[in-house]
């Protein structure tokens, strides 16, 4: 999934026109970047394991 998202971020795809006032390739790269950030955050939150230290932060 990471490889697919990173490959989609590279602005070499032949996308023509304008989306939301931006060149289509830039809007596509921006959208994929936001999707990649969301995916990375989701994976991190799902996989993160706390050490179970109930003593609080180290002094």
Buried (B, 14 or more C-beta within 10 A) or exposed (E): EEEEBEEBBEBEEEBEEEBEEEBBBBBBBBBBBEEBEEEEEEEEEEEEEEEEEEEEEEE
